[in-house]
């Protein structure tokens, strides 16, 4: 192949790569502060509102569930994560939510 064809192919691939988008995790609604109450909110409610967790695990022996969603290629990278730590009885012990989606940035800033 001639050098100009290689250059055109490389340029076309670079332009195509900029148009591709990537998503990770599953979309879920951003929580309002009153939606999750330590000692009261349980796993059944969280699963009904946010869907199946993206990850499950342990934190110092406590069960944890994590919901995650990220997207890239839309001109800006966006992600959000909700992690809930449970007591032995299945109610929320603590949780954290972080996001750089514009609506969430406005609500929590």
N, C-alpha and C positions, 0 to 999 in steps of 0.2 A: 504494500500500500504506500502511496505517496505521502509525504509529510503533511500536505494540506488536508488529505482525507483523515489522517490521524487527529489533526487539530480540530477538524469539524466534528468528528466523532466524540472527542473528549469534551468539546464545548456543549454538544447536544446532551451528553450524559450529565454534565454539571448542571445544566438548566433543568433537566428532568428531575434530578435529585433534589433541587430546591422546591419542586412542586409536590413532592411526596409528603404525606403526613403519616404520623406514627401515633398509635394509642396504646396505653398499657393499663392494665387493671380493668375495673368496671365502673361505669358512671354511677354515682349515688348522690342523693340530695345533701346539701350542706346543712349541718344541724343548727338549730337555734339553741341558745343557751338553756332554755327551759325544757328542751326535749329530752335531755339526759340528766337524771337526778341520782346522785350517789346514794346507795342503799335502797332505792325504790325501782329504778328502771332495770328490766331483766333482759335476758338473751332473746326471749320470744319476741318482745316488742322491738328490739334492735333489728332483728332479722326481718321482721315484717316491714319496718320503715326503710332500712338501708339495703336489704337484700342479703344474700350470702356474703360472708366476709371473704376478702381476697386472700388473707393469710390468717392463720391461727398459731398460737404459740404459748410460751410461758415467760413470765417476768417474776423472778424471785419466788417461783412456785405458784404464782397466780396465773390462771388462764387469761389469755389476751386474744382479742380479735382485732384485725386491722382491715379497713376498707381503704383502697387506694385507686386513684384515677390520675393519669397523666396523658398529655397530648403534646406533640411537637410537629413542627412543619407548617403551622398556621401563621408564621411570622414571629411568633413568640412561644416559648415553652411554658406550659401551664400544668400544675399538679395540685392535688389535694389529698390529704391523708387524715383518717380518723382512727385512733387506736383506743380501745377500751380494755381496761383491766378489771377482772371480776373477782368478787369475794367467793368463798366456797359455796355459798347458797345460790350462786348464779346471778346475783344483782351486781350492779356497777360499783366498783371500788373507786375508780378514777378514770378519767379519759382525757385525751388531748386531740385537738383538731388544728390543722394548719393548711393554708391554701394561698396560692398567689393568683387565683382567678379574680378578675376585677370586681365582681359583685361582693365576694367575700372580703376583699381588701377594703372596700368602702364600709362594709358592715362592722368589721372588727378593728378598724384603725382608730 
